[in-house]
Amino acid sequence: MQNVAQAWFVVQLTHSPLAVGLLAVCQFGPYALLGLLGGAVADRLNQRRALIGTQVGLMLSAAALAGLTLSGSATLWELYLLAGVTGTVTILDTPVRQAFTIQLVGRGELANAIGLNSSLFNASRIVGPALAGLLIAVVGVGICFLINAASYVAVLLALLAMRPQELYPVAHDDSHNSVLRGAREGLSYAWHNDAIRTVLLMMLVVATIGINFSVLLPVLSSHTLHAGPEVFGIISALFGAGALAGALSSASLGRASSRALMAGAAGFAAAELALAPLRTTWAVGIALVAVGFAFALYASQSNAALQRVVPDRLRARVLALYGYVFFGTAPLGGLLAGWLSQTGGTQLAFLIAGASGVVAFLFGRLSSGGKRWRAALE
C-alpha cells in the first residue's frame, strides 16, 4: 500500500515519470552504495534481534510519512528524504531477513519456505494495491501510510513471541575480519562459484532494466491508459495475482530447479514484450498476470538456488549480493525506465525491458550447458 501511495503521490505532485524514477533513486540508492556491506554485518549478528531493530526503523519512517501527508504539509523533498531513510534501513534488513529463513525451517524445507514466503509477499501485491487505489480515491494517500506504520506492530509482536532456543542453529562468521574484508570474501566466493555467478549476473540484467514496476505501473495507468488511482490499484493487483500464482508454483516444486528458473526467465521476457504495445485496460491486466507469474517463479527459484549452494557463514553476504543486484540497481533502472517512458512512452520502456530479459535468458541458457552449473542447482 505504501509503495503504491508513494508513487501515486509523486505523480500527483509532479505529473512527471522522471520524478517517479527519482523516487526509486532515493529509495534504493542507499542499497546501491552500501548494500554489499550489509551482508558482512548481518553474518555476525543475532538476526532475530537485528530484525526487531530494522522493523522499528521502518515503522518510524512510515509514521513520519503518514504525519506529513495527513497534515497536508508534505513536499516532494520530504518524500524523497523518507524514501532514503527506508532505503538505508533496508541495507541491513534485506540480508538479515532472507538469511533468517533457514533458522525458522531448517535446510530440508528451505526451498519450499522461500516459495511460500514469496507467496505471502505476492498475496500482499493483490490486496495492498487494490485497497490502496480505493483509499487514495476516497480519503487520500495519507491513510495508506498510516496503515503501513500500524502494521509493523504485528511484525514486532511476532518476532518477540519467537522462542530463540527452538530456532535451527546456523554457523555465524566469527573470523573477526573487518567489514570490508568480509564483504570482499563474499564477492570472491560468489564470483568463483559457477552457479552463483550465473544466477547473479542474470538477475543483474533483469533487475536493472526489466523489473521497474514501481516506476512503470503508475505511468502505465495515468499516461498510457489515461486512468485514475482505481485502475492503478487494479492493474497492480493483477500483477500481484500472477506473482502469487507463480510463487505458489515455485513452492510446490519443493527444491531449486534450473529448468524452472530458466522457464521463469523466458516467460518474463516474453510477457513484457507482449505487454509493450497494449493500450486497453483488460489486455494490460491479462498481460500483467503473465508478467507477475513468470517474475515470481524466476525470482523465488533464483533465491532458492543461491541458498541451496552457499555455506551458512557466507549466507547473508551472498544474499546481500542478490539483494544488491535486485534492489541496488533500482536507482539506475528507475531513472532509465522514467526516461524511456518520457521519451517513447511505456511501449518503449517495456520493449527494452523485454529485450533485456531475452539477453539474460540466453546468457543463462548457455551457462546452464555445463554439468557443474546444473548439478549445483539441482
N, C-alpha and C positions, 0 to 999 in steps of 0.2 A: 504493500500500500504506500509506504513512504517513497519508494523509488518512482512509482507511477505519479504520485502527487508532486514530487520534487521536479520531475521532468516537465510535467504539465504546467507547473507554476512558472518555470523559466520560459516556456513557450508563451504563456500569457503576458509575462513582463516584457519580453523582447521581440517576439514573433520572428525569431532567428534560429534556424537549425544549427548554425555555428555556435550560438550561445549554449545550446544543449550539449554540443560537443565539448565546450569549455567546462561544463558541469562535470562531465566524465573525467576531464583532466584533473580537476580538483579532488574528485572522489578517489581516483585510482593513482594519481600522481605520487603520493607518498609511498605506495607499494612499489611503484616503478623505481623510486630512488633507494629505498631501504628494505624492500621485501626479501632480498637474499639473506639479509642478516637476521630476519625474524626467525627463520628455521633454526639457525645456530643457537639462538637464545632459547627457543622452545624445547630443544633436545635436552636442555639442562634443568628445566623447571618441573615442578609438580603441576601437571597440565590441568587438573581439575581446579586447583586454586587460581591458576593463570586465567582460566576461562571465566571464573567468577569476576575477576578484575576487568577483563575486556568487556564483559556484558554490562557491568556497571557504567563503564565509559560510553558504550553505545547508547545506553538508556539516557544518560545525561545529555548527550548530543541531540537525540530525538526530542527530549523535553524542551531544550533550548529552541529548537526549530519550531516546535508547537507554540511556545510562548510568543515568539516573534511574529508568526503568521496570524495567530488568533488576536493579537493586539493590533494588527493592521500596520505594523511598522517595519515589516521585513523588506530588505532591499536585496538586490542581486549579489552584492559583495558579501553580505551575511550568509546567503545561501551557499555561495562558493566556499566561504570560510568553514562553515559547519560540515559541508561535504568533505573538506580537507581533514577536519577532526575525525570524522568517521573513517576516512581512508587511513589515517595514522594508526588508529586502534586496530584496524584490520591487519596491519603488518604482523602483529603477534597473534591475533585471533585466528586467522586463517590456518597457519600451520598447526597451532595447538589444537584447534577444533577437529581438524582432519586426522591428526595423529592420535587423538584421544579415542577414536572409534575402536581401535583394536583392544584397548583396555576394557571396553564395555562388553565385547562379544568374543574375543579370542581370535586366533588366526584362522581356525577352521570355518568360521561363519563370516569372515571379513568381507568377501566379495558380495555376499548376499546382503550384508548390513549396509554396505556402501550403496547398493541399488535401492534398498528400502529408504535409506536416508535421502537419496536423490528423489525418491517418490514423494516423500513428505515435503521436501523443498519445492518440488514442482506442483504439488497439490495447492500450495500457497500461491503459486502463479495463477491458479484458476480463481480461487476465492478472493485473493487480495486485489488484483486489478479490477475485477468486476465490481467489488464493493467500493473500491477507491473511485471508480468512474461515477458510480451512483452518488457517493458522498460529496465528491467535488462539485457535481452538478447541483446538489441540493443545499449543502452547507459550506462548501469551500474546502481548500486543501488542508487547513489547519487541523481539522478533526482527524484526518489521516495520520498526521504526525503525532497527535496526542495518543491515539490508539496504539501506535507503534511503541511509544515510550512506555505505556502501561503494560504492554505485552512482555516486556523484559522481566517484570516481577515473577511471572510464571517460570521463565527460564532460570532465574536465580534460585527460586524455591526448589526446582528440580535438581539443580547442581548441589545445593546444600543438603538435600534429602538423600543423596547417594551415600552408601557406606563404603569408604575407601578400601577397607580390608577385603571387600568382595570383588574389586577390580582385578582384571588379569594383569599379572606383573609383566613389565617390559624393561629392557635394558635402557639406561639413560647414558648420555655422553658424560663420562667422568674424566676426560683427558686433561682438563684444566687448561686447554689451549685458549688463545684469545678468540673473540667472536669472529674476527676477520679470518683467522686461520681455520676456524671451524667451518665457516662459510666456503672457503676455498676447498676444504676436504670434501664437502658435499658436491661442489661443482665438479671436482675431479672424478669422483665416483660416478656421477651421472653421465659424464662425457665418455668414460671408458666402458660403460655397460651398454651393449648394443640395444637392448630392448628399451631401456630408459631414455637413451639418446634419441631413438626414433620417435617414441611417444611424445617427448617434449618438443622436438623440432616440428612435428606435425601440428601439435597444439599451438605452437608459436605462430605459425602461419594462419591457422584458422581463427585464433583468438584476436590477433591483431587486426585482421581485415574482415573476417566473416561474422564474428559474434559482437555486434554493436547494437543490440536491440534497444538498449536504454536510450539511444540517440534516434534510431531509425523508426521505431514504432510510434512515438508521438508525432514525428514528421509525416509518417505514412498516413496517420489518421487525419491530421489537421491540414496538410498541404496536398497530398495525393488524393485522398478520399473526400476532402472538404467536409469533415465531420467534427463533432464535438467530443467532450470527455467520455460520454457514454459509449461511443463506438471505440474510442481508445481503450476503455476498460474491457470491452467485449473481445476485441482482437488480441489484446494482451492475455485474456483468459483462455482464448482458443489456443494460443501458443502454449500456454501452461498446460492445457488439457492434453495436447500432443506430447509435451515433455513428460507429463505424469505417466502416460501410457508407455513411452519409451523407457523411463526409469523402471517401471514395473517389469517390463520385458527383460531389462538387464538384470534385475533382481532374480527373476525366475531362472536365469542361467546358472546361478549358484557359484560361478567362478569366472575369472577373467578369460576372455576368448579373443584371439586375434581376428577370427572371422567376424565376430560381432562388432569389434572395434572398427574394422575396415568397412563393414556394411553401413555402420552409422556415419562414417566419414563420407562415403559415396552418396548416401541418401541425403545428407545435409547439403552437400554441394548441389545436387540435382534439384532439391526443393527450393533453394534460394534462387537458382536460375529460373525456375518456373514461376516464382513469385514476382520477379522483376517487372514484367510487362503488365501485370494485373491492375485494373482500375475500378473494380466493383467490390463492394464490401464482402459479399458472400464468397466470391472467388478468393479474395485475400484471406478470409477466415479459413477456408479449406486448405490453402497452401501453407498457412502458418501452423496448422495442426501437424502437417507433414514435416515442416521445418523443426517444430518442437520435439516431435518423436525422435527424429534422427539425431538431433542435437543432444538430447538426454542420453540416448543409447551410447553415442560416441563418447561423451564426457564421462559418464559413470564407468564405462569399460576402460577408459584411459586411466582414471583414478585407481580402479581396482588392479589394473595391470602393474602400475607403479608400486602399490602397497604390497603386492604379492612378491615382488622381486627384492625390494630394499630391506636391508637389515634394520633391526629395531633402533640401534643407536644413531642411525642416519635418517630415520624415517621423517622426522619433522623437517630436516633440511631438504630432502628430495621433494617432499610435499610443498615446501616453501618455493622451490623452483617451479613446481607445477602451478602453484598459485601465482607465481611471478609471470609466467607466460600467459596465464589465464586472465589475471587482473592487472598486472603491472604494465602490460602493453595497451591497456584500455585508453590511457591519455592520447597516445598516438593514433590508435584506432578510432577513438571518438572524434578527434579532430578531422581525421580522414573521412569518416562517414558523414560528418557535418558538412565538410567542404564539398564532397561528392554530391550530397543531396542539394546543396545550394547551387551547385554548378549544373547538374543534369537530372535533378530530382531523385526520388528513391529508386527509380528504374536503374539509373547508372550505379547507385550505391549497391544494390542487390546483385547486379550483374558482376561487378568487381568482387563482391563477397563470394558469389558462387564460383567464380573463376579461381579464386584463391583456394577454395575447398577442393577443386579438381587438382590443383597443384599439390596440395597436401596429401590427397588420396594417392596420386601417382607416386609420390615420394615414398609413402608408407608401403605401397604395393611392391615397389622394387626392393625396399629394405626387408620386407617380410619373406622374400625368397630364400633368405639364409636360414639354415636349420637352427642356428643358435638363437636368432631373434624369435622364431616361432616357438621353440622349446621353452624359452624363458617366460613367455606369456602364458603358455598352456600349463 
